[in-house]
């Protein structure tokens, strides 16, 4: 790209700030092509509304956990799930619990917005609104939800490329945020691939660092919002999970791009695209698995109605469909949920059930005298 790809803005206290859409196109070409192919493959997969709702709930739950964990939230994924299931649990609890409840509300915004393929206009009020939802009711010495900071902060560490000092004063932050909104909404940015535009928004909001707290969570959600609005549903929020699993790469991508004095953002864009491609692969697998399980359930119902399997055998297979696991003959009498099905059944009958389901291709041997649902029973 030429120098027009980099826009310099002079600040009052921090020198020149660069707004850049400069990157090495050759380095990103293969990833962009793979992303496009995967997007088309995912779009061709059928998914019922009920399955889509279940998938959306799952990916949002993981995103809430991941984007909080990146910033050091100590709660486990199980604890996060409990808070998501019952928001009242956060009452009179600490910041960690409140962060999760806030993020649940933040990502819930996506349900209200159509994934239409349109460009999202970014303005200061939108960014402030996201930040307010992300940080409301959280105790912090300097942060005011929805308000830009007016003090010096430092971010990063020596293990991930060094310490970075973002713009220091309110007047500089206000000036840069005005430029940021004009720039990200400009024609040149609208011409960019939606993934690239979302990543550029994520990066630049991160390095402006306009708030005292919650900058990373706000920037990652803004990225997700741009992707979602641009028609890239599900995977928009799955990126947060990739950043969490590859958190060192994520921080190095920021510092690697920040250290480049020419404004070349290839390292950060490579990281985002790697996460996007991985998320698409995972999404393709998830949708295919949901569809397969739905078809298997319909098949089992038909086999039950045709008396090819008994009601008890159907219930056993259904429980394995809901909770995939390997089981032994003894497990049928000793473990939940099987013990409720086999409490009044003899060992001989239970053994006969297993053999009949193996012969019919409903179960497969899993080793060590254990058995599992045959998820390939339909080929």
Secondary structure, 3 states (H helix, E strand, C coil): CCHHHEEEEECCCCCEEEEECECCHHHHHHHHHHHHHHHHHHHCCCCCHHHHHHHHHHHHHHHHHHHHHHCCCCCCHHHHHHHHHCHHHHCCCCHHHHHHHHHHHHHHHHHHCCCCCCCCCCCHHHHHHHHHHHHCCCCCCCCCCCCCCCCCCCEEEHHHCEEECCCCCHHHHHHHHHHHHHHHCCHHHHCCCHHHHHHHHHHHHHHHCCCCCCHHHHHHHHHHHHHHHCCCCCHHHHHHHHHHHCHHHHHHHHHHHHCCCCCECHHHHHHHHHHHHHHHHHHHHHHHHHHHHHHHHHHHHHHHHCCCCCHHHHHHHHHHHHCCCCECCCHHHHCCCHHHHHCCCCHHHHHHHHHHHHHCCCEEEEECCEEEECCCCCC
